[in-house]
Amino acid sequence: MIKVAKFGGSSVSDAEQFKKVASIVKADPERRYVVVSAAGKRAKDDNKITDLLLLVNAHVQYGVDCASLLNTIKERFVEIARELGLSFPVEEEFDRFANSIQTETPEYVVSRGEWFTGQLMAEYLGMPFVDAADVVVFHHDGTVDMERTQVRLREAMIHNGGSFLLPGFYGSTVDGQVKLFKRGGGDITGAILARCIDAGLYENWTDVSGFLAADPRIVDNPRGIHRITFEEMRELSYMGATVLQEEAIFPVREVNIPIQIKNTNAPDDFGTIIRETANEHAREHLITGIAGKKDFVGIYVQRAHMSNEIGCIRRALSILERYGVSVEHIPTGVDSFALVVNGDDVKDTIYSIVADIQRDVQPDSINVLPGLALISVVGRNMSRRAGTSGQVFGALGEAGINIRMITQSSQEISIILGVQNEDFEHAIRVIYDRFGDTVIVKER
Ligand code: ASP
């Protein structure tokens, strides 16, 4: 099996981290393709090279001298090369780059973080360096030209004897203009590479051992999630539990390549495997994970005999559409409905939105309730299993927590609860304590 191993910024932040990467890559001959981010933070208060390069661009834009900033960046690379005894001419190459910043595009400047890190890592691992600008092809609108990219990556595969290092985060248009992915986009490069060369596994090496079943700032020592489906992961990430750049999922999901999140600093930890289906085990946890976010707003609209009318909800929704506000949930009653939206999205417009609903829907009453927190209890094993939601509500009731809203995703893989912001952490702890470790035995 071919594996693509992508290492994030903190995994390549200094010479010590380079050594860990090398021992991980060498430990498994199937790890034949490596993708790297730009060197990231070595400690909490350190800087990511990418952030420093963005700062270089700001200096250039405002005509401010940035010699010392460039020197800080150069030193990071020089130090790695020196400590590892590498022969790549990093000083000359960096000086050449520094002299070109006035004439190069901002994207090119930012992409050099990955380029330099990649050059050094390629030499250290003894792998050929393939420049992403030659193989990751962008359309001018910033999307990836998958067909061309696949052809080029496959050529590179043959050319380099079935193994190479590719810097993440950038590529170029056919006429050679460097383009970048979103921040954190090295994950996307890794996924595209895995897809284009038909890898059997996409390993994403970072500084955590995968997804946790709950936020460790709220729950003490939550268990790790070993297996999760893409769908469950979307539910959890949407509620704030992110480990991976979201867009990195699609290229591999479409062709059914699993992703494994691994920890460079604890390589023996299992991490998390994300794949399309994950039910090959007879004993599994009832819930996969819990995540949530605070500060939603509920707009409650009530109008007598609304159930006999057509179009009330549509009118209210088109108002939100006009304001560019996305709707999270629409709980409905017979003669009422609520629109649950992100508080941030309506902080400047809520009064106008209410006035417009008043005019277009003519409700008997309309109430705006801020401070709503949403909690998503996610688990593929909850579906078609009677009683789970009842138990969740029971546990919250016993703890004296009032549930203000309930919805369930249509595939029954998540139950979403609305509680007061003040009850948020308590509610998560209650649910986790009751169900976090519950194991079910599946019929085969
Ligand atoms: N270096 C880029 C960033 O900091 C991309 C990445 O790390 O994946 O966003």
Residues whose N, C-alpha, C, O or C-beta is under 5 A from the ligand:
A	BS01	LIG	G9 S37 A38 T50 F169 R183 G184 G185 G186 D187
